[in-house]
Structure formats: structure tokens, C-alpha cells
Amino acid sequence: MIGPIRQEILSGIREETHFKAWEAQLAAFPDVLIETEDYVTAACFFNLCRRQGVQGSNSDFLICAVAFRNRSAIFTRDKDFTSFASHLPITLHQYRRDA
């Protein structure tokens, strides 16, 4: 897990006990380091999507870039990533919908 994802999950948790519980659960996921090339790839992904009329945040494109470099699927329910996947060489984790 990259730091920005960990930060996003933990941000906004108001109660310290809940924060500590989530922090402990997330500790099971090792850190994936962000490299300089990831920032460059994220900028390229941002520009490519923007030319196609698809908007996204810098953090979202950084997630895409790190996943691309590591050949990892992105686990998300954020529909923005479905749009990105139409234009970028990324893979989204397929999850089962509740019946």
C-alpha cells in the first residue's frame, strides 16, 4: 500500500480509538515505495486522460502509476478508476457484488 492510500483511509476518522483500530489493521499491508518515475508516469497518465476529457486527481493518477509499475491490480469501488482504465494500462481488481 502506498502512503497516500493509507493517509486517505485514515483521514477523517474522528474518534481516536477508531483511528488506532484502523491503523492497526492497515499495518498488515507493507509499504510500497513511490519512486521518481511514478510521479512522471502519473503526470503522463493525467495528461493522457485529460486529452480524452477524463478528469482525476493527482493522487488517483499516482495510484495508477505505482500499480502500473508494480503490475498490481487496483482495489477500489471509486468509479473514477473505471474511467481511467478505459484509457490507461491499468488493471482493476474485480470484486463480487453482494447478491
C-alpha positions in Angstrom: 0.0 0.0 0.0 1.4 3.4 -0.8 1.4 6.1 1.8 -1.3 8.3 0.1 -3.8 5.5 0.3 -3.0 4.8 3.9 -3.4 8.6 4.6 -6.7 8.7 2.7 -8.2 5.8 4.6 -7.2 7.2 8.0 -8.1 10.8 7.2 -11.4 11.9 8.7 -11.7 9.3 11.4 -12.8 11.4 14.3 -12.5 9.0 17.2 -9.0 8.2 18.3 -10.0 4.6 19.2 -11.4 4.0 15.8 -8.3 5.6 14.2 -6.0 3.4 16.2 -8.0 0.3 15.3 -7.9 1.1 11.6 -4.2 2.0 11.8 -3.5 -1.4 13.4 -5.5 -3.2 10.7 -3.7 -1.3 7.9 -0.3 -2.2 9.4 -0.7 -5.7 7.8 -0.2 -4.1 4.4 3.5 -3.3 3.7 4.5 0.0 2.3 5.2 0.2 -1.4 7.7 2.9 -2.1 6.9 5.6 -4.5 9.7 6.3 -7.0 10.6 9.3 -9.1 9.4 7.6 -12.2 6.0 7.1 -10.7 5.5 10.8 -10.5 6.5 11.2 -14.1 4.2 8.4 -15.2 1.3 9.9 -13.1 1.8 13.2 -14.9 1.7 11.4 -18.3 -1.4 9.5 -17.2 -3.0 12.7 -16.1 -2.3 14.4 -19.4 -3.4 11.4 -21.5 -6.8 11.2 -19.6 -7.3 15.0 -19.8 -6.9 14.9 -23.6 -9.6 12.3 -23.6 -11.9 14.5 -21.4 -11.4 12.4 -18.3 -10.6 14.3 -15.1 -8.9 12.9 -12.0 -6.8 13.9 -9.0 -3.0 13.8 -8.8 -3.3 11.2 -6.1 -5.5 9.0 -8.2 -3.0 9.1 -11.1 -0.2 8.4 -8.7 -2.0 5.3 -7.5 -2.4 4.3 -11.2 1.3 4.8 -11.9 2.5 2.8 -8.9 0.1 0.0 -9.7 1.3 0.0 -13.3 4.9 -0.2 -12.4 4.3 -3.0 -9.9 1.9 -4.9 -12.2 -0.7 -4.7 -9.4 -4.4 -4.5 -9.7 -6.1 -1.5 -8.1 -8.7 -2.4 -5.5 -11.3 0.3 -5.5 -15.0 0.9 -5.7 -14.3 4.5 -6.9 -15.9 4.8 -10.3 -13.3 7.3 -11.5 -10.9 4.4 -11.8 -13.2 2.7 -14.2 -12.9 5.7 -16.4 -9.2 5.7 -16.1 -9.0 2.1 -17.0 -10.6 2.8 -20.4 -7.6 5.0 -21.3 -4.7 3.7 -19.2 -2.8 0.4 -19.0 -4.1 -0.4 -15.5 -6.0 -3.4 -14.1 -8.8 -3.1 -11.6 -9.4 -5.8 -9.0 -12.7 -7.5 -9.8 -14.9 -7.8 -6.7 -18.1 -9.7 -6.1 -21.2 -7.6 -5.7 -23.5 -8.5 -2.9 -26.5 -10.6 -4.0 
